[in-house]
Amino acid sequence: MKSILIITLRELNSFFDSLIAYIILALLLGFTGFLTWIRGFGNSDVFMLNQATLAQFIGVAYWTLFFIIPALTMRLIAEEKKTGTIELLLTKAISDRQVVIGKFLSTLLLICIALLLTLPYVITIASIGNLDLGEVICGYLGLILMSATYISIGLYASSITSNQIVAFLATLFIGLFFHIIFDLLKGAATGFIGDFFSMLSLSTHFESIARGVVDSKDIIYFLSIIILGLFLTEVSLSKRKISG
């Protein structure tokens, strides 16, 4: 546990030391702020809805995080493989699993910090009407679960290459299936096939939670992908140690 904490803090500090954290925070706050309060998302801003709701922000953050997370995860392992520091790290008394979990938690913590900075949106919207607190909590829960899912996918993509651009594109490519393609396929198919693609679609489970309905099947869906992504990353690191 101590090793995981050390790796988590080391990676989190590296985000801020390299200015990546500040860029990510600026992008998330900039996009969500502009599209929620000024330009509007889906042809309407928060004022045109004429009701106190965080739906606009959740919708914008859902897409912004989809593009931001691959940029965060692409360097996590790929950079260390390219510079050779991953070999030094894995020769220490630290297991592959501890490395993977530490890097995963550091990125998730950064996303949570970014989302924490959007709380003024909640306070402002709550001041202009009756905001459903349960819906707000579920909306943030959905964003955190979605982020954790794409972080685990990005971590795996970063573990199979030493090229950060390849890792970025691989994460986006895999994410497109969960974010868009499975959703399109469920609309085009019927019966068992349609239900199957609906089960795979991340948007289906995200929207369910964002509406304020926390169903165990949605939680299991996200946790399954997160655990699978972390497991595959650990396997990928193990293969490198064996081949080395």
Buried (B, 14 or more C-beta within 10 A) or exposed (E): EEBBEEBBBEBBEBBEEEEBBEBBBEBBBEBBBBBBBEEBBEEEBBEEBEEBBBBBBBBBBBBBBBBBBBBBBBBBBBBBBBEEEBEEBBEEEBBBBBBBBBBBBBBBBBBBBBBEEBEEBBEBBBEEEEBBEEBBBBBBBBBBBBBBBBBBBBBBBBBBBBBBEBBBBBBBEBBEBBBBBBBEBBEEBEEEEBEBBBEBBBBBBBBBBBEBEBEEEBBEBBEEBBEBBBBBBBBBBBEBEEEE
